[in-house]
Amino acid sequence: MTVPSPLASPASAPENMIHIPGGRFIMGSNHHYPEEAPAHPVEVDAFWIDSTPVTNRDFRRFVTATGHRTTAEIAPNPDDYPGAQPEMLRPASLVFTPTDRPVPLHDWSQWWRYVFDADWRHPLGPDSSIDDLDDHPVVHVTYDDAAAYAAWVGKTLPTEAEWEFAARGGVDGQEFAWGDELMPDGKAMANFWQGNFPSENLLVDGYERTSPVGSFPANGYGLSDMIGNVWEWTEDFYAARHQADPSRPCCAPRNPLNQAREASYDPQQPQILIPRRVLKGGSHLCAPSYCRRYRPAARHAQAIDSSTSHIGFRCVIRAA
């Protein structure tokens, strides 16, 4: 199924945004992770979407104008984390740290460190900076940080359906945003991990961590970095499976948005009632050997208060 091409941009087109036409597509996948199922028809209305993820340069303008402090820059409230050790309730964020040898892939604590004073200005910790990273995606932003930025620029965050429709680039049913082959002719089409994760990064794509936005080919709609580089926040609360009936193609949901906040809580941590939203797109840490989420259908749950060195966002404006 081929989705309509983007409309020609009028003279009043929002800066650095691309118009995505409304259309119908098959959302999700029945062939990978269970949370992507069931594949089902969905319709979305037209919207504008940022051509790239929000960059450090963009986010600095926001912080300078508003004085916004990100979640990672604020000490957690002890009431939200019953049983937490007091010495851990300091400003911090999660930073990926490669291991020096192969490790079991079921234990993410082997390669993620909770680093005090890591934040968007200091992506690897307090001694790091974003000097010379103006064109890289901003990271260490929570859902609230992304939503605050979006409100400041008069936009909002995309729904999961809008995001996936845009990521497919005008062609439905392909495995990846660029076709059905991960690396056509051996060429990396996005910033993802090549090698034995998390100890061996072969750098076939040229980047160890984030890359400047637009470093890889844009998709059919002209959007860059919809796959890889950084995960991106969406508006939807997370559910373990798509809430759809694929047996009723006549009744495709239109502009779906999962608003079941309480149902998004992590069942593995029943004492912590922090809702989770859907992330899309994968990141530079997604690897064939570990996380095959460098696909439009892929999705991941993320607590709204949690920031990491591989999560960013982009914004949308819904067409009238």
C-alpha positions as CSV (number, residue, x, y, z in Angstrom):
1,M,0.0,0.0,0.0
2,T,1.4,3.4,-1.0
3,V,0.6,6.4,1.2
4,P,0.0,9.8,-0.5
5,S,3.1,12.0,-1.0
6,P,3.5,15.2,1.1
7,L,1.7,18.3,-0.2
8,A,3.7,21.1,-1.6
9,S,4.7,23.4,1.2
10,P,2.9,26.8,1.1
11,A,4.8,30.1,1.6
12,S,3.6,30.2,5.2
13,A,5.0,26.7,6.0
14,P,6.3,26.5,9.6
15,E,10.1,26.7,9.6
16,N,12.0,23.4,9.4
17,M,8.7,21.4,9.4
18,I,7.3,19.1,6.7
19,H,3.7,18.7,5.9
20,I,2.4,15.1,6.1
21,P,-0.9,14.3,4.4
22,G,-3.6,12.4,6.1
23,G,-3.9,8.8,5.2
24,R,-4.5,5.2,6.1
25,F,-1.8,2.7,6.9
26,I,-1.0,-0.5,8.7
27,M,0.3,0.4,12.1
28,G,2.4,-2.1,14.1
29,S,3.8,-5.5,13.2
30,N,3.1,-9.1,13.9
31,H,6.6,-10.3,13.2
32,H,8.9,-8.8,15.9
33,Y,8.3,-7.8,19.5
34,P,4.9,-8.7,21.1
35,E,4.2,-5.1,22.0
36,E,4.1,-4.1,18.3
37,A,1.1,-6.4,17.7
38,P,-1.4,-6.6,16.3
39,A,-0.8,-5.0,13.0
40,H,-3.9,-3.0,12.3
41,P,-5.3,-0.3,10.0
42,V,-5.2,3.3,11.3
43,E,-6.2,6.6,9.8
44,V,-4.5,9.9,10.6
45,D,-5.3,13.5,9.6
46,A,-2.8,15.8,8.1
47,F,-0.1,17.4,10.3
48,W,3.2,19.2,10.2
49,I,6.3,17.5,11.8
50,D,9.8,18.8,12.6
51,S,12.2,17.7,9.9
52,T,14.7,16.6,12.5
53,P,14.8,15.9,16.2
54,V,15.1,19.0,18.4
55,T,18.8,19.9,18.7
56,N,21.0,21.2,21.5
57,R,20.9,24.6,19.7
58,D,17.1,24.6,19.7
59,F,16.8,23.6,23.3
60,R,19.4,26.1,24.5
61,R,17.2,28.9,23.0
62,F,14.3,27.6,25.0
63,V,16.2,27.4,28.3
64,T,17.7,30.8,27.8
65,A,14.3,32.4,27.1
66,T,12.3,30.6,29.9
67,G,14.8,29.5,32.5
68,H,13.5,26.0,32.3
69,R,15.3,23.4,34.5
70,T,15.1,19.9,33.2
71,T,14.0,17.0,35.4
72,A,17.6,15.7,35.4
73,E,18.7,19.0,37.0
74,I,16.3,18.7,39.9
75,A,16.6,16.4,42.9
76,P,13.8,13.7,42.9
77,N,11.0,14.0,45.4
78,P,11.4,11.3,48.1
79,D,7.6,10.8,48.2
80,D,7.6,9.6,44.6
81,Y,10.2,6.9,45.3
82,P,9.3,5.0,48.4
83,G,12.3,3.0,49.8
84,A,14.9,4.9,47.8
85,Q,18.2,5.5,49.4
86,P,18.5,9.2,50.4
87,E,22.0,9.6,49.0
88,M,20.6,8.6,45.5
89,L,18.0,11.4,45.5
90,R,20.2,13.9,43.7
91,P,20.0,15.4,40.2
92,A,21.1,12.7,37.9
93,S,20.4,10.8,34.7
94,L,21.2,7.5,33.0
95,V,24.3,7.4,30.8
96,F,25.3,4.6,28.5
97,T,28.7,3.1,29.3
98,P,30.1,0.4,27.0
99,T,31.4,-2.7,28.7
100,D,35.0,-3.9,28.2
101,R,33.8,-7.5,27.5
102,P,30.7,-9.3,26.4
103,V,28.0,-9.5,29.1
104,P,24.6,-11.1,29.5
105,L,22.1,-9.1,27.6
106,H,19.3,-9.5,30.2
107,D,20.9,-7.2,32.7
108,W,20.8,-3.6,31.4
109,S,22.6,-2.3,34.6
110,Q,25.8,-3.7,33.0
111,W,25.9,-0.8,30.6
112,W,23.7,1.9,32.1
113,R,25.0,4.1,34.9
114,Y,23.0,6.5,37.1
115,V,25.3,9.5,36.9
116,F,25.0,12.5,39.2
117,D,24.8,15.8,37.5
118,A,24.5,14.3,34.0
119,D,22.0,16.4,32.1
120,W,21.4,17.9,28.6
121,R,24.4,20.3,29.0
122,H,26.6,17.5,30.4
123,P,25.5,14.4,28.5
124,L,28.2,12.1,29.8
125,G,28.4,13.5,33.3
126,P,29.5,16.8,35.0
127,D,32.9,16.9,33.3
128,S,31.4,16.7,29.8
129,S,29.8,19.4,27.7
130,I,27.9,20.0,24.5
131,D,30.6,22.2,23.0
132,D,30.6,21.5,19.2
133,L,27.4,19.4,19.6
134,D,24.9,22.2,18.6
135,D,23.5,20.1,15.7
136,H,23.2,16.9,17.7
137,P,19.8,15.9,19.2
138,V,19.2,17.2,22.8
139,V,19.2,14.2,25.2
140,H,18.5,13.7,28.9
141,V,15.0,15.2,28.5
142,T,12.0,13.7,30.1
143,Y,8.5,13.8,28.7
144,D,7.7,16.9,30.8
145,D,10.8,18.6,29.4
146,A,9.8,17.8,25.8
147,A,6.2,18.9,26.4
148,A,7.4,22.2,27.9
149,Y,9.6,22.9,24.9
150,A,6.8,22.0,22.5
151,A,4.4,24.4,24.3
152,W,6.9,27.2,24.1
153,V,7.3,26.9,20.3
154,G,3.5,26.6,19.9
155,K,3.6,22.9,19.0
156,T,2.8,19.6,20.6
157,L,4.3,16.1,20.7
158,P,3.2,13.6,18.1
159,T,0.9,10.7,18.8
160,E,2.3,7.3,18.3
161,A,0.2,6.9,15.2
162,E,1.3,10.2,13.7
163,W,4.9,9.4,14.4
164,E,4.8,6.0,12.8
165,F,2.9,7.2,9.8
166,A,5.5,9.9,9.2
167,A,8.4,7.5,9.8
168,R,7.2,5.2,7.0
169,G,8.0,7.9,4.6
170,G,5.0,7.4,2.3
171,V,5.4,3.6,1.7
172,D,3.4,1.2,3.9
173,G,4.5,-2.4,4.7
174,Q,8.3,-2.0,4.5
175,E,10.4,-3.4,7.3
176,F,12.5,-0.3,7.6
177,A,11.9,3.3,6.8
178,W,14.1,2.9,3.6
179,G,13.0,-0.6,2.4
180,D,13.3,-4.2,3.5
181,E,17.1,-4.5,3.9
182,L,18.8,-3.2,7.0
183,M,22.0,-2.1,5.3
184,P,21.5,-2.1,1.5
185,D,24.9,-2.7,-0.2
186,G,26.5,-2.5,3.2
187,K,25.5,1.1,3.8
188,A,24.2,2.3,7.1
189,M,21.0,4.2,6.6
190,A,20.7,5.4,10.2
191,N,22.7,5.7,13.3
192,F,22.4,2.4,15.1
193,W,24.9,-0.1,16.7
194,Q,27.0,-2.3,14.5
195,G,28.9,-5.0,16.4
196,N,28.6,-7.1,19.5
197,F,26.5,-4.9,21.9
198,P,27.4,-3.5,24.4
199,S,31.2,-4.1,24.2
200,E,32.0,-3.8,20.5
201,N,31.0,-0.9,18.3
202,L,32.3,-1.3,14.8
203,L,31.3,2.2,13.9
204,V,30.3,1.3,10.4
205,D,27.9,4.2,10.5
206,G,30.7,6.5,11.6
207,Y,29.3,7.5,15.1
208,E,29.9,6.1,18.5
209,R,27.0,8.0,20.1
210,T,24.7,10.6,18.7
211,S,25.2,12.1,15.3
212,P,24.4,15.6,13.9
213,V,20.8,15.6,12.7
214,G,20.5,15.0,9.0
215,S,23.7,12.9,8.7
216,F,21.8,10.0,7.1
217,P,19.4,9.9,4.1
218,A,16.0,11.4,4.7
219,N,12.9,9.2,4.3
220,G,10.3,9.6,1.5
221,Y,8.8,12.6,3.3
222,G,12.1,14.3,3.7
223,L,12.3,13.6,7.4
224,S,15.7,12.9,9.0
225,D,16.6,10.6,11.9
226,M,13.2,9.1,12.3
227,I,15.1,5.9,12.8
228,G,18.2,5.6,15.1
229,N,20.2,8.4,16.6
230,V,17.8,9.0,19.6
231,W,14.5,7.6,20.7
232,E,11.7,10.1,20.5
233,W,8.8,10.8,23.0
234,T,5.2,10.6,21.9
235,E,1.9,11.6,23.5
236,D,0.6,8.1,24.0
237,F,0.6,6.3,27.3
238,Y,2.1,2.9,26.9
239,A,0.1,-0.4,26.6
240,A,1.6,-3.8,26.3
241,R,-0.2,-4.3,23.0
242,H,-1.9,-2.1,20.5
243,Q,-5.5,-1.6,21.4
244,A,-7.0,-2.5,18.1
245,D,-9.0,-5.1,16.3
246,P,-7.2,-6.1,13.0
247,S,-10.2,-8.2,12.0
248,R,-12.3,-5.1,11.3
249,P,-10.5,-3.2,8.5
250,C,-13.7,-1.3,7.8
251,C,-13.4,0.4,11.1
252,A,-9.9,1.7,11.3
253,P,-9.3,4.0,14.3
254,R,-8.9,7.7,13.3
255,N,-6.2,9.7,15.1
256,P,-5.9,7.2,17.9
257,L,-4.3,8.3,21.2
258,N,-3.9,6.0,24.2
259,Q,-4.9,8.0,27.3
260,A,-5.0,5.1,29.8
261,R,-2.6,6.6,32.3
262,E,-3.0,4.2,35.2
263,A,-2.7,1.2,32.9
264,S,0.7,2.4,31.8
265,Y,2.3,1.8,35.2
266,D,5.2,-0.7,35.2
267,P,3.9,-4.0,36.6
268,Q,7.4,-4.9,37.6
269,Q,7.5,-1.9,40.1
270,P,4.0,-1.8,41.6
271,Q,5.1,0.4,44.5
272,I,6.1,3.2,42.0
273,L,3.1,4.7,40.3
274,I,4.9,6.6,37.6
275,P,3.1,6.5,34.2
276,R,5.0,5.5,31.0
277,R,4.7,7.0,27.5
278,V,5.6,5.4,24.2
279,L,9.0,6.0,22.7
280,K,9.6,5.5,18.9
281,G,12.4,5.1,16.5
282,G,15.2,3.3,18.3
283,S,18.6,4.9,18.9
284,H,22.3,4.7,18.3
285,L,22.3,1.8,20.8
286,C,19.8,-0.4,18.9
287,A,21.8,-3.5,17.6
288,P,20.9,-6.6,15.6
289,S,22.3,-8.6,18.4
290,Y,20.2,-6.9,21.1
291,C,17.5,-4.3,20.3
292,R,16.0,-4.5,16.8
293,R,13.9,-1.5,17.2
294,Y,15.3,0.5,14.3
295,R,12.0,0.2,12.5
296,P,8.9,2.4,12.3
297,A,6.7,-0.2,14.0
298,A,8.9,-0.6,17.0
299,R,8.0,1.0,20.3
300,H,9.3,1.1,23.8
301,A,7.9,2.1,27.3
302,Q,9.6,4.9,29.2
303,A,8.7,6.4,32.6
304,I,7.8,10.0,32.1
305,D,10.3,11.1,34.8
306,S,13.3,9.2,33.4
307,S,15.9,10.7,31.1
308,T,18.8,9.0,29.4
309,S,21.7,9.8,27.0
310,H,19.7,8.3,24.1
311,I,16.2,9.9,24.3
312,G,15.2,13.1,22.5
313,F,12.0,14.3,20.7
314,R,10.5,16.2,17.8
315,C,7.3,18.2,17.6
316,V,4.2,18.5,15.4
317,I,1.5,21.0,14.5
318,R,-1.8,19.5,13.6
319,A,-3.3,20.9,10.4
320,A,-6.6,22.8,10.6
